[in-house]
Amino acid sequence: MNYPEIVSRADWQAQRDELLKAEKELMRSHDALNARRRRLPMTEIVHDYRFASPTRNDLRLIDLFDGRDQLIVYHNMLNDGSDHICPGCSKYSDNLMNNFAHLHARRTTFTMVARAKVPQIEQVKARMGWTFPWVSCHGSTFHEDMVTAQDNASFGLSVFIRRGERVFQGWFTSGRGVEQASNTFGLLDLTPWGRQEAWEQSPAGWPQEPTYGWLRLHDEYPASESPARQQGALHLAAAGNA
């Protein structure tokens, strides 16, 4: 594997400062995009969808707000009776905050929704050690209407807002659109090797694997260091002995 060029501290600082200008421009562009999102019109949800939790079987969509004004829903791919736990949905779930107090302080609630029944959801949560709210939409068309109908997506992120007893959808995204809530990708994007996936525009010799090909449930990764990390350690050891 190759590594970035080694330069003096002054040269590094100059190049870092130049990159910082582009990063600030991107941040301002992202702020502008968020401003457009805040001005997106909303559409009313008129269907009487019902959800189930470990304590209730007749939850309405407005009940998922838990008394707050805004609701963020992650549509998990977990399907009724399926043994498949999506690694992508699992990574997203691993990245969720342990404490939603800051979100709640902004009158916003988060919950996950899947077509699987409650016992199956609770089994997955117990295995993975998750404590965030997760309800079942089994028996309704909520997933099909909110997710599948949007570009034939299989998972996604929705934002709802309520006015009294009326609920409106304000936004939806799928695919890479859900990444902004994933600190794994955000942190990897800051590193020299990035996500180490084939689609990235990386210099020759950078470690790259098929996109998502490395992704596992967090309890399925090897206990030992990855081959790539072992190889990197060998390179460093060889340099130290030179």
PLY file of the C-alpha trace (Angstrom):
ply
format ascii 1.0
element vertex 242
property float x
property float y
property float z
element edge 241
property int vertex1
property int vertex2
end_header
0.00 0.00 0.00
1.07 3.55 -0.65
1.06 6.44 1.81
0.79 10.22 1.40
3.89 12.16 0.44
6.11 13.24 3.34
6.75 16.99 3.39
7.96 19.63 5.83
5.61 21.01 8.46
5.51 24.36 6.67
4.62 22.74 3.32
1.95 20.61 5.02
0.47 23.70 6.68
0.33 25.57 3.37
-1.44 22.71 1.59
-3.75 22.13 4.52
-4.72 25.83 4.56
-5.46 25.68 0.83
-7.71 22.64 1.34
-9.43 24.41 4.22
-10.68 27.07 1.78
-12.41 24.38 -0.27
-13.81 22.75 2.88
-15.30 26.07 3.98
-16.83 26.57 0.53
-18.37 23.10 0.75
-19.72 23.86 4.22
-21.37 27.04 2.96
-22.84 25.10 0.03
-24.18 22.52 2.47
-25.69 25.30 4.58
-27.39 26.63 1.46
-28.74 23.16 0.66
-30.09 22.85 4.20
-31.77 26.22 3.73
-33.49 24.89 0.60
-34.59 21.80 2.52
-36.16 24.00 5.20
-38.24 25.63 2.46
-39.42 22.36 0.94
-43.23 22.12 0.96
-44.90 19.38 2.95
-47.59 16.86 2.06
-50.23 15.55 4.44
-50.30 11.91 5.49
-53.98 10.99 5.40
-53.71 7.19 5.67
-54.30 5.78 9.15
-51.11 3.75 9.50
-50.77 1.62 12.63
-47.60 0.53 14.41
-46.68 -1.83 17.23
-44.13 -1.59 20.02
-43.33 -3.95 22.91
-45.97 -2.13 24.99
-48.61 -1.07 22.42
-50.14 -2.61 19.31
-52.26 0.32 18.13
-49.83 3.21 17.76
-50.72 5.88 15.22
-48.12 7.81 13.26
-48.75 10.86 15.42
-48.03 8.75 18.53
-44.47 8.19 17.28
-43.81 11.91 17.73
-44.00 11.26 21.49
-45.55 14.69 22.00
-42.91 16.59 20.02
-43.37 18.58 16.81
-40.96 16.82 14.44
-40.25 13.15 13.78
-37.27 11.54 12.04
-37.88 7.95 10.90
-35.25 5.54 9.65
-36.91 2.87 7.51
-34.99 -0.32 8.31
-34.96 -3.13 5.73
-35.63 -5.86 8.32
-38.53 -7.85 6.90
-41.00 -10.18 8.55
-39.61 -13.68 8.96
-36.32 -12.93 7.22
-33.02 -14.06 8.74
-31.19 -11.26 6.94
-30.02 -8.31 9.04
-28.87 -5.67 6.58
-25.22 -4.70 7.34
-25.85 -1.19 6.03
-28.89 -0.64 8.25
-26.91 -2.18 11.09
-23.99 0.21 10.62
-26.42 3.12 10.54
-28.00 1.85 13.76
-24.60 1.46 15.43
-23.90 5.11 14.67
-27.03 6.44 16.34
-26.52 8.51 19.46
-26.97 6.84 22.83
-28.79 9.86 24.24
-31.46 11.72 22.28
-31.81 14.53 24.84
-30.21 17.09 22.52
-32.56 16.10 19.69
-35.53 16.25 22.04
-34.46 19.72 23.15
-35.14 20.81 19.56
-38.68 19.34 19.71
-37.64 16.40 17.52
-38.10 12.65 18.05
-36.27 9.77 16.36
-37.61 6.29 15.81
-36.83 3.33 13.58
-39.55 1.46 11.69
-39.46 -1.94 9.99
-41.88 -4.46 8.49
-40.71 -7.18 10.88
-42.92 -8.03 13.84
-42.07 -6.77 17.32
-40.54 -10.05 18.68
-38.15 -10.20 15.70
-37.20 -6.54 16.16
-36.59 -7.04 19.86
-34.41 -10.08 19.11
-32.22 -8.06 16.75
-31.99 -5.17 19.22
-30.94 -7.54 21.99
-28.25 -9.15 19.83
-26.84 -5.82 18.67
-27.17 -4.01 22.00
-29.40 -1.23 20.65
-31.73 0.80 22.86
-33.21 3.38 20.46
-36.98 3.34 19.74
-37.92 0.84 17.04
-41.49 -0.02 16.09
-43.13 -2.41 13.64
-45.29 -1.36 10.70
-46.20 -4.99 9.97
-49.66 -5.32 8.47
-49.67 -1.83 6.97
-48.40 -0.34 3.72
-46.29 2.27 5.50
-42.97 0.94 4.19
-44.25 0.50 0.65
-45.86 3.94 0.57
-43.05 5.86 2.25
-40.02 3.97 0.90
-40.65 1.57 -1.99
-42.72 4.15 -3.86
-39.76 6.56 -3.69
-37.47 5.52 -6.55
-38.09 1.87 -5.64
-35.92 2.29 -2.54
-35.56 -0.46 0.08
-34.54 1.74 3.02
-34.54 5.43 3.73
-34.88 8.38 6.04
-38.10 10.38 6.40
-38.89 13.58 8.23
-42.40 14.37 9.41
-43.87 17.43 11.10
-47.22 17.82 12.78
-49.72 20.61 13.21
-52.04 19.61 16.00
-53.40 16.18 15.04
-52.40 16.49 11.38
-49.15 14.86 10.20
-47.17 15.95 7.14
-44.11 14.53 5.39
-41.45 17.13 4.79
-38.51 15.17 3.36
-37.26 11.74 2.31
-33.94 10.35 1.14
-32.38 6.95 0.49
-29.08 5.55 -0.72
-26.16 7.78 0.18
-28.57 10.46 1.32
-28.73 8.83 4.75
-24.96 9.14 5.27
-25.08 12.45 7.11
-26.22 10.58 10.21
-23.40 8.02 9.90
-20.30 9.00 11.84
-18.39 5.96 10.53
-18.31 7.34 6.99
-17.88 10.91 8.22
-14.81 9.97 10.25
-13.32 7.79 7.51
-13.73 10.64 5.01
-11.27 12.63 7.15
-8.51 10.02 6.86
-5.84 9.68 4.12
-7.25 6.36 2.92
-10.89 7.46 3.13
-13.52 4.73 3.05
-11.14 2.48 1.10
-13.86 1.62 -1.42
-13.48 1.17 -5.17
-15.64 4.15 -6.19
-13.47 6.73 -4.44
-11.05 8.88 -6.42
-7.91 7.86 -4.54
-4.23 7.89 -5.57
-2.73 4.75 -7.06
-1.81 2.18 -4.44
-4.41 3.30 -1.89
-6.22 0.36 -0.23
-9.60 -0.13 -1.93
-12.21 -2.86 -1.78
-15.57 -3.35 -3.53
-18.13 -0.86 -2.27
-19.73 -2.14 0.96
-17.91 -5.44 0.43
-16.14 -5.04 3.77
-19.27 -4.19 5.75
-20.40 -6.67 8.43
-22.64 -6.70 11.46
-20.49 -5.37 14.28
-20.34 -8.78 15.98
-19.18 -10.49 12.77
-15.87 -8.71 12.25
-12.77 -10.85 12.91
-11.37 -10.48 16.40
-7.87 -10.07 14.95
-6.63 -7.04 13.05
-7.68 -6.77 9.43
-5.19 -7.91 6.71
-4.89 -4.34 5.51
-3.92 -3.11 8.97
-1.49 -5.98 9.43
0.10 -5.15 6.07
0.36 -1.50 7.11
2.09 -2.51 10.32
4.60 -4.55 8.30
5.37 -1.53 6.12
5.97 0.63 9.18
8.15 -2.02 10.80
10.22 -2.37 7.65
10.70 1.39 7.49
11.79 1.46 11.10
14.42 -1.21 10.46
15.75 0.47 7.32
0 1
1 2
2 3
3 4
4 5
5 6
6 7
7 8
8 9
9 10
10 11
11 12
12 13
13 14
14 15
15 16
16 17
17 18
18 19
19 20
20 21
21 22
22 23
23 24
24 25
25 26
26 27
27 28
28 29
29 30
30 31
31 32
32 33
33 34
34 35
35 36
36 37
37 38
38 39
39 40
40 41
41 42
42 43
43 44
44 45
45 46
46 47
47 48
48 49
49 50
50 51
51 52
52 53
53 54
54 55
55 56
56 57
57 58
58 59
59 60
60 61
61 62
62 63
63 64
64 65
65 66
66 67
67 68
68 69
69 70
70 71
71 72
72 73
73 74
74 75
75 76
76 77
77 78
78 79
79 80
80 81
81 82
82 83
83 84
84 85
85 86
86 87
87 88
88 89
89 90
90 91
91 92
92 93
93 94
94 95
95 96
96 97
97 98
98 99
99 100
100 101
101 102
102 103
103 104
104 105
105 106
106 107
107 108
108 109
109 110
110 111
111 112
112 113
113 114
114 115
115 116
116 117
117 118
118 119
119 120
120 121
121 122
122 123
123 124
124 125
125 126
126 127
127 128
128 129
129 130
130 131
131 132
132 133
133 134
134 135
135 136
136 137
137 138
138 139
139 140
140 141
141 142
142 143
143 144
144 145
145 146
146 147
147 148
148 149
149 150
150 151
151 152
152 153
153 154
154 155
155 156
156 157
157 158
158 159
159 160
160 161
161 162
162 163
163 164
164 165
165 166
166 167
167 168
168 169
169 170
170 171
171 172
172 173
173 174
174 175
175 176
176 177
177 178
178 179
179 180
180 181
181 182
182 183
183 184
184 185
185 186
186 187
187 188
188 189
189 190
190 191
191 192
192 193
193 194
194 195
195 196
196 197
197 198
198 199
199 200
200 201
201 202
202 203
203 204
204 205
205 206
206 207
207 208
208 209
209 210
210 211
211 212
212 213
213 214
214 215
215 216
216 217
217 218
218 219
219 220
220 221
221 222
222 223
223 224
224 225
225 226
226 227
227 228
228 229
229 230
230 231
231 232
232 233
233 234
234 235
235 236
236 237
237 238
238 239
239 240
240 241
